């Protein structure tokens, strides 16, 4: 898809306007209700759908299909990020009324860093076609690793600060309590960070780790930097509302890791086939409609099996609890 510099500028300005509107509407720190989160989640999904329709009209079916496949993939991978976000929020004991502000700026940091990743990835792909082999192998390895982690069934997960965050804490120092929405305060004549700033950095920089698999994954669906960037932008900007909407439901998606591993493995194979095709080897290539169908099918099946498994487990725990509460006299009788 041939994208002019004017279209790039208009797209970025449009996204900035949407982000600004989102910020000013919810600029006052408050506890986000399920209703508010649900409304904004629908708004961002509708905006993404309208953008995809616009690509269909002006860019053709290929561009539109690649965008929707990329958006759905990035959205499903970003849901996995929410588990870590919850751990970070708990570790820093973020007040509920400040969590919305933390996620907004954390996601903005993540979006800027991902834009750098996308630009670098596009430049490498344009000059070195063999990088598809590396991307494909990495995604297949990541898929296997996800399965191993899911089978490990760790009861307690811990989040560890990355090196960049530790360096920032050593450089500026950190206050011992939150100071509203302030990011820096003066203490003993020295400017230091508040815990709110630390959490924002934690959210933003930790997302870069997830970009290590999501960026190669979407490049496996499209090599158009414009589509890669916009799909990431719409997926990330709706992540904040999704956090409040399904935060309590995440534990029920017990098969999510298996579903994501299938998607990543599938895209990894697609990348390898594409690389072979680029090198003159006659192998079948997987089309975008097939990719879109596989991604949607896996997510639907994963959601259904997850809900069935959690429902079965809940019944089992209820039965065991009822058995434990049986009066001793009735047992003796």
C-alpha positions in Angstrom: 0.0 0.0 0.0 1.5 3.3 -1.1 1.2 5.7 1.8 2.1 9.4 1.4 3.8 11.5 4.0 0.6 13.6 4.2 -1.4 10.5 5.1 1.1 9.5 7.8 0.9 13.0 9.3 -2.9 13.0 9.2 -3.1 9.6 10.8 -0.7 10.5 13.6 -2.6 13.8 14.2 -5.9 11.9 14.3 -4.6 9.4 16.8 -3.2 12.2 18.9 -6.7 13.9 18.8 -8.4 10.7 20.0 -5.8 10.3 22.8 -6.3 13.9 23.9 -10.1 13.5 23.9 -9.8 10.3 25.9 -7.5 12.1 28.4 -9.6 15.2 28.9 -12.8 13.3 29.3 -11.3 11.2 32.0 -8.7 13.7 33.3 -10.1 13.8 36.8 -8.7 10.7 38.8 -11.6 8.4 39.6 -12.6 4.8 40.0 -13.5 3.4 36.6 -16.9 1.6 36.5 -17.7 -1.4 34.4 -20.1 0.7 32.4 -17.6 3.4 31.6 -14.9 0.8 30.7 -17.5 -1.0 28.5 -18.5 2.1 26.6 -14.9 3.1 25.9 -14.0 -0.4 24.9 -16.8 -0.4 22.3 -15.8 3.1 21.1 -12.2 2.0 20.4 -13.3 -1.2 18.7 -15.8 0.8 16.5 -13.1 3.3 15.6 -10.8 0.4 14.6 -13.5 -1.1 12.5 -14.2 2.2 10.8 -10.5 2.6 10.1 -10.5 -0.9 8.6 -13.5 0.0 6.4 -11.7 3.1 5.3 -8.7 1.0 4.2 -11.1 -1.2 2.3 -12.5 1.8 0.4 -9.2 3.6 -0.3 -6.6 0.8 0.0 -8.5 -2.3 -1.2 -9.4 -5.6 0.3 -5.8 -6.7 0.8 -4.9 -3.8 3.0 -8.2 -4.0 5.0 -7.8 -7.7 5.6 -4.2 -7.3 6.8 -5.3 -4.5 9.2 -8.1 -6.6 10.7 -5.9 -9.7 11.0 -3.1 -7.6 12.6 -5.5 -5.7 14.9 -7.1 -8.9 16.2 -3.7 -10.6 16.7 -2.3 -7.6 18.6 -5.5 -7.3 20.6 -5.4 -10.9 21.7 -1.7 -10.7 22.5 -2.2 -7.5 24.5 -4.8 -9.3 26.7 -1.9 -11.4 28.0 -0.2 -8.1 29.0 -3.0 -7.4 31.4 -1.8 -10.2 33.7 1.5 -8.4 34.2 -0.2 -5.0 34.5 -2.2 -6.4 37.4 0.9 -7.7 39.1 2.6 -4.3 38.7 -0.4 -2.4 40.1 -0.5 -4.8 43.1 3.3 -4.5 43.7 3.2 -0.7 43.9 -0.2 -0.6 45.7 -1.6 1.8 43.1 -4.8 3.5 44.4 -7.8 2.5 42.3 -8.6 6.1 41.4 -5.1 6.6 39.9 -4.9 3.4 37.9 -6.6 5.0 34.9 -4.0 7.7 34.7 -1.2 5.2 35.1 -2.4 3.0 32.2 -3.0 6.0 29.9 0.6 7.3 30.2 2.0 3.8 30.4 0.3 2.9 27.1 1.5 6.1 25.5 5.1 5.2 26.4 4.6 1.7 25.0 3.1 3.1 21.8 6.2 5.4 21.2 8.6 2.6 21.9 6.7 0.2 19.6 6.8 2.8 16.8 10.6 2.7 17.1 10.5 -1.1 16.9 8.2 -1.0 13.9 10.4 1.5 12.1 13.5 -0.6 12.8 11.7 -3.9 11.8 10.5 -2.4 8.5 14.0 -1.1 7.6 15.5 -4.5 8.3 12.8 -6.4 6.3 13.2 -4.0 3.4 16.9 -4.8 3.1 17.3 -8.3 4.4 14.6 -10.8 3.4 16.3 -13.6 5.3 15.1 -11.9 8.6 11.8 -13.7 8.0 13.5 -17.0 8.9 14.6 -15.4 12.2 11.2 -14.0 12.9 9.5 -17.3 12.1 11.8 -19.4 14.2 11.5 -16.9 17.1 7.7 -17.0 17.0 7.7 -20.8 16.9 10.1 -20.9 19.9 7.8 -18.4 21.7 4.8 -20.5 21.0 6.5 -23.6 22.5 7.7 -21.5 25.5 4.1 -20.3 26.1 2.9 -23.9 26.2 5.7 -24.8 28.6 4.7 -21.9 30.9 1.0 -22.8 30.8 1.7 -26.4 31.6 3.9 -25.4 34.6 0.8 -24.0 36.2 2.5 -21.6 38.5 0.2 -20.5 41.3 2.0 -17.3 42.1 3.7 -15.0 39.6 6.1 -12.3 40.5 7.0 -9.2 38.5 10.6 -8.0 38.6 11.7 -4.5 37.7 13.7 -4.2 34.5 17.2 -2.6 34.4 16.0 0.7 32.8 13.5 1.2 35.7 16.1 0.4 38.3 18.5 2.9 36.7 15.8 5.6 36.8 15.1 5.0 40.5 18.8 5.2 41.3 19.2 8.4 39.3 16.2 10.4 40.7 15.2 8.6 43.8 11.6 7.7 44.7 9.2 9.2 47.2 7.7 6.9 49.9 4.1 7.7 49.1 1.8 8.9 46.3 1.2 12.6 45.8 -2.0 12.7 43.8 -1.2 12.9 40.1 2.2 14.5 40.5 5.1 12.7 38.8 7.9 14.6 40.5 8.2 16.4 43.9 10.8 18.5 45.6 12.4 16.9 48.7 15.3 18.4 50.6 16.0 20.6 47.6 16.2 17.7 45.2 13.7 16.6 42.6 12.6 13.0 43.0 10.1 10.7 41.3 6.8 9.8 42.9 5.6 6.1 42.9 3.1 7.1 40.2 5.9 8.0 37.7 7.7 4.7 38.6 4.5 2.7 37.8 4.0 4.5 34.5 7.6 3.7 33.5 7.1 0.1 34.6 3.9 -0.3 32.4 5.5 1.3 29.4 8.9 -0.4 29.4 7.5 -3.8 30.4 5.3 -3.7 27.3 8.5 -3.6 25.2 9.1 -7.2 26.2 5.8 -8.2 24.9 6.5 -6.3 21.7 9.4 -8.8 21.1 6.8 -11.3 20.0 3.9 -9.2 18.9 5.9 -7.1 16.4 7.3 -10.1 14.5 3.8 -11.6 14.6 2.1 -8.8 12.8 5.0 -8.5 10.3 4.1 -12.1 9.5 0.7 -10.9 8.5 1.7 -7.7 6.7 4.9 -6.0 5.7 3.3 -2.6 5.4 4.6 -0.3 8.2 1.5 1.9 8.0 -0.8 -1.1 8.7 1.6 -2.5 11.4 1.6 0.9 13.2 -2.1 1.6 13.0 -3.1 -1.9 14.1 -0.7 -1.6 17.1 -2.1 1.9 17.9 -5.7 0.8 18.0 -5.0 -2.4 19.9 -2.9 -0.5 22.6 -5.3 2.5 23.0 -8.2 0.2 23.8 -6.1 -1.7 26.3 -6.6 0.7 29.2 -10.4 0.2 29.1 -10.1 -3.5 28.6 -8.0 -3.7 31.8 -11.0 -2.4 33.9 -13.6 -4.3 31.9 -12.2 -7.8 32.0 -9.6 -7.5 34.8 -11.7 -9.7 37.0 -12.3 -12.2 34.2 -8.7 -12.8 33.2 -8.3 -15.7 35.6 -11.1 -17.5 33.8 -9.2 -17.4 30.5 -7.2 -20.4 31.6 -6.5 -21.6 28.1 -5.4 -18.2 26.7 -1.8 -19.1 26.7 -2.5 -22.2 24.6 -4.6 -20.2 22.1 -1.8 -17.5 21.8 0.8 -20.2 21.3 -1.2 -21.7 18.4 -1.6 -18.3 16.8 2.1 -17.4 17.2 3.2 -20.9 15.9 0.8 -20.5 12.9 2.2 -17.1 12.1 5.7 -18.4 12.5 5.1 -21.1 10.0 3.5 -18.5 7.7 6.7 -16.4 7.9 9.0 -19.3 7.1 6.8 -20.2 4.1 6.9 -16.6 2.9 10.7 -16.5 3.3 11.0 -19.7 1.3 8.8 -18.3 -1.4 10.9 -15.1 -1.5 14.0 -17.2 -2.1 12.4 -19.0 -5.1 11.3 -22.1 -3.4 7.8 -23.3 -4.7 5.8 -23.6 -1.5 2.2 -22.7 -0.7 1.7 -19.3 0.9 -1.1 -18.7 3.5 -3.5 -16.0 2.4 -4.8 -13.2 4.7 -8.4 -14.6 4.7 -7.1 -18.0 5.9 -4.9 -16.2 8.5 -7.9 -14.2 9.7 -10.1 -17.3 9.9 -7.5 -19.2 11.9 -6.9 -16.4 14.4 -10.6 -15.8 15.0 -11.3 -19.5 15.2 -8.6 -20.1 17.8 -9.6 -17.2 20.0 -13.3 -18.3 19.9 -12.4 -21.9 20.7 -10.0 -20.9 23.5 -12.6 -18.6 25.1 -15.3 -21.3 25.1 -13.0 -24.0 26.4 -11.6 -21.7 29.1 -15.1 -20.8 30.4 -16.1 -24.4 30.4 -13.0 -25.4 32.3 -13.4 -22.7 34.9 -17.1 -23.5 35.4 -16.2 -27.2 35.9 -13.5 -26.3 38.4 -15.9 -23.9 40.3 -18.4 -26.8 40.6 -15.7 -29.1 41.8 -14.5 -26.7 44.4 -18.0 -26.0 45.6 -18.7 -29.7 46.0 -15.4 -30.2 48.0 -16.3 -27.2 50.2 -19.7 -28.6 50.9 -18.2 -31.9 51.8 -15.7 -30.3 54.2 -18.6 -28.4 55.9 -20.6 -31.6 56.6 -21.4 -31.7 60.3 -19.3 -34.4 62.2 -22.5 -35.7 64.0 -24.1 -36.5 60.7 -21.0 -38.3 59.6 -20.9 -40.4 62.7 -24.6 -41.2 62.4 
